[in-house]
Amino acid sequence: MPSHFYFPFEKDFDHYSPKVLDGLSEYEKYQLSFHPERPKYLDYLSIFSEVGECLQREEFGANLIQTHRALFIINDEEIPVMLIGQQSGPTSDYKSFQQLATDPELIKSWNHGMPTPASYEKAIEAVALANNESRLIIVFVDTPGADPTEESEAGGIAWRIGGTIKALVEAEVPTISVIINRGCSGGAIALTGTDITLAMENSTYLVITPEACSSILYHDRHHANEAAEISQITSKEGFSHGIVDALVKEPKGPAHRFPQESIQSLKTALIKNIKKLKEIPIDGVFGNRVKRWSKMGQWEEGIEVDRVMKSRLPVPNSNGYIKRHNGCKDQNGKRVFDPVSLEQLTKKDFVCDHCGLRTIRLSAWDYIDLVLDPNSFKEHVETASILDKDILEFPGYGEKLVAEREKTGLPTAMITGDGKIDGNDVVFCTNDFGFLGGSFCMSTGEKIWRAAEIAIHKKVPMILQAAGGGARMHAGCSSMVSIPKAQLAITRVEKAGLPVVTIITDPTLGGVAIGYGSRGIRLFESGAGNIGFSGKRVIEQYTGHPVSKDFQTTAWLTKNRHTDYVVPLRELKHSIKNIIS
């Protein structure tokens, strides 16, 4: 039984000089970040004193986030801390792991390091406990992403991740997150909405795996290295983009070969950063957090874009009929081609009688017309000139942005402004799925931030319409990091005593769901589908079997007790009026 694990590229050299490490490809650096022998959360517990496990749970996946009370000692001062750690596997000892790997049930319980709803429920409880006991929170991030299964969707994983982000941005105590190995996708961003984000020198911080990015860009998974190069996924690059506050040196070489030196290096970094946080009075913690996150993100500003209001509602013929949507089949699987009455389809919230699918996705302009009083919407000057920035020089992204602006009549996926609902003043934020799938990016976070400030200043409710998929891969991890920023903005509105209402539309997935889609009083459109964290196709590819027929529909979510209110499209305005008036 071998004592150590080696990636193929590791066998070509005997030592890890800075020159050797810099010479690795981006994909090799990515592999290095989840080397099975890199120290894991439990290995880092040696930094602390009087460590005691707390909040044990028996549900599947609960072990993937572990929680401990502990003391951190600085110059004989005992600082109470709450430790929340993603534990991506049972051990960093390779020989022990090989022995454990013979137990299929044990391996199954570790779920490839992907947290489940129970994992995030545990993290939320830990933040609450830290608040009650005045313990500084230290979070350790190490995951390939959250669990992409129907079971986790049924358990409300999107809302649990969103709840974890909310708990951290609202924490009453100082917070630090440390990316120790691989911090990927929503599974990682759940735990990095903190006051300080540190990252081990050879860790990675990414919105999408290189393999998945390759599949999207090149239609196969064999260009992972090119995808990794484009996406700039190392923590060093995260630091250069301002989404990581400081890098923690792995002083003698990568942590899997020199674990004790790397653990000690993190201890030194924690001493330095905890001292900074201790200088902030407890009543200044939230204000300091607001100040930090107000500066998060990069975007273009000052460029004018012509607004052209473009509806996605079809124009009926003289008899009031429209063309049937593509791929419609009856219960027997036979294609249906006959035209459809637009009036009848509207009454059914654009859900087809034959196939049960949502046939039309409204534009941002459609929601403005649907929800707000006629001609009451006035775009915010403060957000009108914000445009997406191509910070990675992602291939073809600049051209895509120009094309999307022309197609949708929008400067970005999101547009914000003042409006009225039955005469009541509101701030309205609407997101357009037609603009690069409504993907969450840095401009989204900044627009929500500024819109929230306007709502607070004017003392009016904030209404958000959610539509879109995950964080935008073209902006790398920076797009994902804007999700806690949006959550913090909404928290500021709620702290001001103002209502927040979120309209959940088809689709609301990934970054949009765990961001503002998980906040406020939520109105789920009746007949909507594709609502949750991982999309249907991702789940089926991962599990190898089809999902339930009504999966991620409003009805399915209601059955699993994840809806606040279910509202027909034509009643949205009335429902919001009743909430805010």
Steps between C-alpha positions, in 0.01 A plus 500: 500500500665829390567759769436800277288600205656660194335674209675406173667841473648465850720209399700719265677688777638437847430835663259791484693816439305821424623465141362144475163603644471803273579273204200277563204541270188662643326164502792336686478777760132424528574132557761591760235694696303182572794263542370233741788562741449876538405582860127501560290689750554249781878527452482875563335449839853467645521881475236537773459412867214335693337379180159344547262375232150641508170479312535138388236390251416154368356594158683402180780742423502676835862388553607702195478816706635460852474744786713549810524739791860591574741759636758685290787630709685821412763616752329311784160650408237229455263593219181288478438386143244299307660280233293402195688272265422324175661160544535367144607149598567282802876552520807653336708191581518306175569157652206539736283621215581192293385282788184703553424489126427129530179588688246609235253631757764720660608638161136561411452699821775743395313571173812611307530800732170654382289644784129424527214706651581351841856634468383857450233475770782414737702803387200730556457360852871555568479868403201546732689329784804722438278807523350381829840418651692796349744276315702623204418280198772331293383308193709247306404451134576176315248361252447414131149646530164428659321168453327487156223249561121501502510401868693816588266711289206349686680592822516862385873526442468832314322660795740342752801640313325836477423478872866431579609807302235706682613371839861601436427845354274567801736351761529715814863395546809537277544233232796356307493244220801300383510315169728214594477281190236524227214746535259437215163643400206559734635242743787738572329838471259386771783548749707792365267795566726603786694803631832360380572229243838325512622231263784250520761571235427191291123493540246580228184712505271446203146541375500190278729200463738503202330186367154659508633822350665296223169326428331836451775664296621207290210253529722237662696463825842452343602866497503541877846657502399769250183564701702530822739747336214716379311493832796602722407267783799510736479690827795711387283623213211547743728721707595703191128558427430615856271212603760349735639735766829320564691188396637267766846374408572132474859582596703191415282368218144380438305413813462130413877455527563745786177495704633617835678800351182602315283456810739718700496759222121521521523543877729799448260648243204452734682678783561799273144520369322428828697786656356728228145383568544534876569872451143546372245562779222242504242765407714585197524148356206531263601847383852377427352210299287741298805715428699199377230358275406837354835492318466143370483449124610649170283650228502753220330830567408811305411339167156574365289218360180566305198350678251335272204339681471148360220268603514122462125470487399366158274704274180306420338481158165657425326208669705533818716191439878450510734233369537192720834474680762264362515145631150490642374142548177359637472234770560229239824660385352622171611841367240774517506775237164682525509870594414620852265770625721768661215601731456146628874448530533823702224386737701182564824696571643385165491133600408269212194274543663219303854473631477695827803714414540873543494629142602865536763672715424867546759774451601754764284755315202262520533482879519878521170517312348215698586615853529880491244768428504613134785738413615518862840332456800735495841336476746597772763747385728339758489160325422591138861530386631181664614243243663159528880502484705236319759468778635164378504589129287189459487384134203653319352654816529861385319421176231306692430799724448731202267247336299449820451875544364526149276193542342593836510880498674481839848612609540194726283210608362710785332839484391698809277800546225675694139407435154485647269211588143625527641840592750368755864600438743209464851425382477233228783269386431272206729244340475376140566133423549596136822685589760220525256285691453766767827380653617666818805723458674794658264755345205314657648527847583869457159590357319328787735678742421845360129425464492395867663829601234688304221300668648581843539869415144530366357267767313287247461122448742311278357262241728257316409271211728198482579327172819331392743222556837487671780749542643611166803290410637772266593709806646209697462483875455879522143457376425251776648722769238765421229269640576574870517868403141484374390314813663762723327777305160336561582456869562876523152564356339261750698655787350834399156348564398495132322212323692290249299291253658261249313361199628151414462433128595234245796442525650590838808282546855500636646839587169681454316256728757505781540877465195723497271209404527371858414833665200698611137397468506273198220479246539188287333525160242227457587273209866594513779242478878476527518639853778379730878472508629247244321481165319190377766416238786530750326269745413238239857501368639459852259234626449314173122480534208732420344731755132502594256618234397813695853564635576859609155627406308722737269207576799274582654767722168548679475125557848516659403806710735752339254764381386807693212604273393364160353773282369501141677746271193717459465533880861596581428871516202456730693264729793739533266791568344306789845427645641852483196716569 
